[in-house]
Amino acid sequence: MKMKQLVLLLFVLLLISCRQKNQAMHDQVIGVYKMNGFNSGLDLTLMANGKFIHERSDWGCRGGGKVKKVKGSYIVEGDKVTLIPEYVINEIHDWSSPPIITSDSLPFQISDTLYIIKEYTIFTWDSLIYLFTEAQYNEWGYHRDENDYERLANDYNAGYQRYFDGPYFFKGPKKNPPQSKLPIDRLPSRYQKRFLQKPIIGKVLQTKDIEMVKFDDPRIVHQYQINRGRKDGVIEKMRFHGIDGKCEIFITQVDETTCVGWAYKRIDYPNDCKKGCRVSTSWIGSKEEELASLHRLEMMKDPALAELLKE
């Protein structure tokens, strides 16, 4: 009898402990998470009452725009956040000043036009809290089929330490950026090899124009072959950069010694990177102010990168 009572007591204590941890995590994630884009914004507000607002806004260059708000409830279990959409509000803002706003409210139904990511993992880095997802979907309709961990790795490798912007949800005080290095060991193990301790530097072997269709928008892009492959640490969906951003190559195929990727044609750099050009997973700029982040400066200590800049 005493043994049964002891087991029951331990079970109750474990249950209370789990509930306390969930409540603590729930209290920690309350707030507004932002994701910024050009003439657009994406906010996710998690409220103390267990409700959320997912707000996407798009604005015209000359004024006016539209806002889509999805509302519902959310659940926090451990380090996981799950959204449960209930209804959507569409707002149209005209060009007048002050703008006239028309809106409607409808029950939420799963569709391409109302798609939102519903499952996130909480990740903390000093004072910042991120909500990462493994869903390969981009709210801005960018060409890359990446998830948040793959985007974060590419930004890290390039030297962009995006504390307050970027294509993932975050919240935190802007005047208090992280003082420690990114805790890579707390990221899912299957992504940790993507975070490079030194840049991979290669050379363009060949390039050609190909037609690619994304989001029903066919366009001509540059395809590149680079003399770096799996033996050098290259993984699909990594990015290579030319000096001063002349090209940003998204890797789609990797074999043992070479890799293949593609990049949009650039108006400001119509020739992009040609055959023989050096490219690196670290963004290389010729201007000192463009190398301001701590991580990028550390990456720049690599002798091979110094040689790149001399070319």
JOWOUR-V919419 format. One record per residue. N is the residue number from 0. RES is the residue in one letter. PHI is phi in whole degrees, -180 to 180 (NA if undefined). PSI is psi in whole degrees, -180 to 180 (none if undefined). Layout:
[[N;RES;PHI;PSI] [N;RES;PHI;PSI]]
This chain:
[[0;M;NA;-43] [1;K;-64;-38] [2;M;-63;-42] [3;K;-63;-41] [4;Q;-65;-39] [5;L;-64;-44] [6;V;-62;-43] [7;L;-63;-42] [8;L;-63;-44] [9;L;-62;-41] [10;F;-62;-44] [11;V;-64;-42] [12;L;-64;-40] [13;L;-64;-41] [14;L;-63;-44] [15;I;-63;-42] [16;S;-63;-43] [17;C;-64;-42] [18;R;-65;-39] [19;Q;-65;-40] [20;K;-65;-43] [21;N;-64;-40] [22;Q;-66;-41] [23;A;-63;-42] [24;M;-67;-39] [25;H;-59;-46] [26;D;-64;-34] [27;Q;-70;-36] [28;V;-85;-11] [29;I;-59;133] [30;G;147;-169] [31;V;-110;124] [32;Y;-106;137] [33;K;-121;152] [34;M;-142;120] [35;N;-106;144] [36;G;-141;178] [37;F;-73;120] [38;N;56;28] [39;S;-156;162] [40;G;-153;157] [41;L;-141;118] [42;D;-119;143] [43;L;-126;114] [44;T;-105;120] [45;L;-105;116] [46;M;-97;159] [47;A;-64;-25] [48;N;-85;9] [49;G;85;9] [50;K;-101;156] [51;F;-132;158] [52;I;-131;121] [53;H;-106;110] [54;E;-120;119] [55;R;-112;127] [56;S;-125;140] [57;D;-132;130] [58;W;-124;143] [59;G;-79;155] [60;C;-64;-25] [61;R;-105;11] [62;G;112;167] [63;G;77;164] [64;G;168;-166] [65;K;-141;151] [66;V;-131;131] [67;K;-116;121] [68;K;-115;123] [69;V;-107;128] [70;K;-121;154] [71;G;175;-153] [72;S;-119;167] [73;Y;-140;158] [74;I;-125;137] [75;V;-113;121] [76;E;-131;109] [77;G;63;-124] [78;D;-100;18] [79;K;-108;139] [80;V;-120;127] [81;T;-120;126] [82;L;-91;141] [83;I;-122;91] [84;P;-65;145] [85;E;-124;-44] [86;Y;-154;165] [87;V;-128;143] [88;I;-120;125] [89;N;-106;127] [90;E;-118;136] [91;I;-114;123] [92;H;-106;121] [93;D;-83;-174] [94;W;-89;-4] [95;S;-72;168] [96;S;-131;114] [97;P;-70;154] [98;P;-67;146] [99;I;-90;127] [100;I;-110;124] [101;T;-112;142] [102;S;-147;161] [103;D;-140;160] [104;S;-132;126] [105;L;-136;154] [106;P;-61;143] [107;F;-73;132] [108;Q;-131;140] [109;I;-68;123] [110;S;-160;167] [111;D;-63;-38] [112;T;-75;-21] [113;L;-110;12] [114;Y;-63;130] [115;I;-135;151] [116;I;-76;132] [117;K;-107;-17] [118;E;-121;128] [119;Y;-134;157] [120;T;-115;133] [121;I;-80;131] [122;F;-134;125] [123;T;-109;142] [124;W;-139;99] [125;D;54;-118] [126;S;-87;-4] [127;L;-96;144] [128;I;-124;126] [129;Y;-110;153] [130;L;-116;105] [131;F;-100;150] [132;T;-133;149] [133;E;-93;2] [134;A;-67;130] [135;Q;-88;77] [136;Y;-147;138] [137;N;-117;121] [138;E;-59;-26] [139;W;-92;-3] [140;G;75;23] [141;Y;-63;164] [142;H;-75;-20] [143;R;-82;132] [144;D;-94;75] [145;E;-118;157] [146;N;-102;179] [147;D;-63;-37] [148;Y;-68;-38] [149;E;-68;-39] [150;R;-65;-45] [151;L;-60;-43] [152;A;-62;-43] [153;N;-66;-39] [154;D;-64;-43] [155;Y;-62;-48] [156;N;-63;-37] [157;A;-74;-22] [158;G;100;4] [159;Y;-82;104] [160;Q;-94;89] [161;R;-84;84] [162;Y;-71;-36] [163;F;-123;6] [164;D;-150;-175] [165;G;118;168] [166;P;-85;46] [167;Y;-152;154] [168;F;-73;137] [169;F;-150;162] [170;K;-148;149] [171;G;161;164] [172;P;-73;125] [173;K;-67;-25] [174;K;-87;5] [175;N;-136;70] [176;P;-68;164] [177;P;-59;138] [178;Q;-98;-19] [179;S;-99;167] [180;K;-73;155] [181;L;-57;125] [182;P;-77;78] [183;I;-60;-32] [184;D;-67;-14] [185;R;-96;-2] [186;L;-83;158] [187;P;-53;135] [188;S;-58;-31] [189;R;-68;-13] [190;Y;-107;-9] [191;Q;-65;-31] [192;K;-67;-16] [193;R;-73;-21] [194;F;-89;105] [195;L;-85;141] [196;Q;-88;-18] [197;K;-148;150] [198;P;-69;152] [199;I;-96;122] [200;I;-115;131] [201;G;-140;-172] [202;K;-134;142] [203;V;-72;121] [204;L;-86;-41] [205;Q;-160;160] [206;T;-145;149] [207;K;-154;162] [208;D;-90;137] [209;I;-135;158] [210;E;-96;132] [211;M;-127;140] [212;V;-113;118] [213;K;-135;131] [214;F;56;40] [215;D;60;28] [216;D;-127;85] [217;P;-68;138] [218;R;-155;160] [219;I;-88;130] [220;V;-127;165] [221;H;-89;134] [222;Q;-108;136] [223;Y;-125;144] [224;Q;-113;132] [225;I;-122;146] [226;N;-84;43] [227;R;-137;140] [228;G;-141;-155] [229;R;-59;-38] [230;K;-64;-20] [231;D;-97;-3] [232;G;99;8] [233;V;-74;137] [234;I;-129;147] [235;E;-52;142] [236;K;79;6] [237;M;-73;166] [238;R;-122;143] [239;F;-116;147] [240;H;-126;142] [241;G;-87;167] [242;I;-61;134] [243;D;60;26] [244;G;71;25] [245;K;-62;-23] [246;C;-155;151] [247;E;-130;108] [248;I;-100;123] [249;F;-97;116] [250;I;-79;129] [251;T;-117;-23] [252;Q;-137;137] [253;V;-136;130] [254;D;-118;-166] [255;E;-65;-38] [256;T;-120;-13] [257;T;-138;167] [258;C;-143;160] [259;V;-129;138] [260;G;-152;-176] [261;W;-145;163] [262;A;-149;149] [263;Y;-66;150] [264;K;-70;139] [265;R;-107;136] [266;I;-70;-40] [267;D;-76;-24] [268;Y;-127;76] [269;P;-61;-26] [270;N;-90;-14] [271;D;51;-147] [272;C;-96;129] [273;K;-99;175] [274;K;-57;132] [275;G;95;-14] [276;C;-69;144] [277;R;-82;143] [278;V;-136;156] [279;S;-146;153] [280;T;-71;-16] [281;S;-96;133] [282;W;-65;128] [283;I;-111;118] [284;G;-117;150] [285;S;-87;-13] [286;K;-96;135] [287;E;-61;-38] [288;E;-69;-18] [289;E;-82;-3] [290;L;-115;38] [291;A;-79;-27] [292;S;-72;147] [293;L;-58;-46] [294;H;-63;-40] [295;R;-66;-40] [296;L;-64;-37] [297;E;-65;-41] [298;M;-65;-33] [299;M;-69;-15] [300;K;-69;-15] [301;D;-63;126] [302;P;-57;-34] [303;A;-65;-35] [304;L;-69;-37] [305;A;-60;-40] [306;E;-65;-36] [307;L;-59;-44] [308;L;-67;-24] [309;K;-74;-21] [310;E;-73;none]]
